[in-house]
Amino acid sequence: MNLFDVYPLYEVTPVKARDVYVYDQNEEEYLDLYGGHAVISIGHSHPHFVRKISSQLNRIAFYSNAVQNPLQKQLASSIGEQSCLHEYELFLCSTGAEAIENALKLSSFHTQRKKVIAFHGAFHGRTSAAVAVTDNATINAPLNSQHQVTFLPFNDTKALEKELATEDYCAVIFEAIQGVGGLDEPDEEFVYAMEKLCKKYGSCLIADEVQSGFGRSGTFFAYQKYQITPDIITMAKGMGNGFPIGGILIHPDIKAKYGMLGTTFGGNHLACTASLAVLDVLKKDRLQEKTKTLEAYFREKASEISKIKKVKGRGLMLGLEFDFEVSGLRKQLIYDHHIFTGGSSNKKLIRILPPLTVKEKHFDYLFDALKEILENN
Ligand SMILES: Cc1ncc(COP(=O)(O)O)c(C=O)c1O
């Protein structure tokens, strides 16, 4: 049987990984500055992560949400503690798109409305409502067009108010730092306007932290750079360090009802254990705090290369913008220098989404490679 061919693949086959490195079948080492798309938070195969999951696997790996699972409560209180969002409630699922589906559905239950506002450049996933609020017509099938979505530019407060004033919208969904879109951020004023207008017209504000959450941006959630209170927060990638887990945090104004949301796999024992191990390491090794120094170092190194036009992003969710398309450059980084990086819908941007355990020396290695490639071009 062949695989359904939807992914353009690089010719690299990782078979083993440790911390910030992955290794192919010939033991060739690659520096992972992509983190498997911002997923690897505490480093590949972190010993604490492996130990905790292995020991959980030997006790019980899974049972459905029909019985008590104390690990879910433990996870809720750890997330509450580390995000300082004690009053929110947690619903667990397995992927980012599923978190988005649940967030949108919940906002619709809560408001009894069905339209959504999303932003230009947004990426929220591939499933039904998640892809409908994603600003990319080519990945939306006719089936997805049943959703009623209005796309607005960031920072146009007037347009936002005009739409919200119709009182037809269940939610405004935004990324505090756009991931796939290319690391654009709304202005601070606009973030506060979104919160205020959502409250005024009875819509839910959904912060999509699937990519930026769990410490990657320097705060636990990227929106926490601002003093706002979203109604729902979505999370996934860094939450499980590669173990599939996602979730939403729900403001206590939104009340739960039996049957409102549900999943078979979400919140299973192994997934909770994986996420608890991530939180242990984040806290013990102060990884979130360290992103700030690493970002400053990265920006300083980038400033030494004149062909880099701009550094975008925050913490360890960073991008290097050039005045040319970077797909060739990324191929050279991978094949000639063994460095994984990410792309985005901005074709001139290289994304850097490393494990949060990355060190200055790894950035030195990247910038030396960039200098060598760019000098020879
Ligand atoms: C901001 C954001 N939201 C949602 C998703 C969807 O997550 P998943 O691929 O786990 O379904 C992604 C994936 O890249 C994302 O970056």
The ligand as a Gaussian input file, in Angstrom:
#p B3LYP/6-31G(d) Opt

LIG

0 1
 C       -1.714000      28.551000      15.677000
 C       -2.131000      27.160000      15.283000
 N       -3.372000      26.742000      15.570000
 C       -3.775000      25.492000      15.272000
 C       -2.954000      24.603000      14.619000
 C       -3.437000      23.216000      14.287000
 O       -2.777000      22.272000      15.069000
 P       -2.714000      20.725000      14.632000
 O       -1.796000      20.645000      13.445000
 O       -2.174000      20.021000      15.849000
 O       -4.088000      20.289000      14.310000
 C       -1.647000      25.005000      14.277000
 C       -0.740000      24.095000      13.567000
 O        0.283000      24.457000      13.030000
 C       -1.232000      26.318000      14.619000
 O       -0.010000      26.756000      14.309000

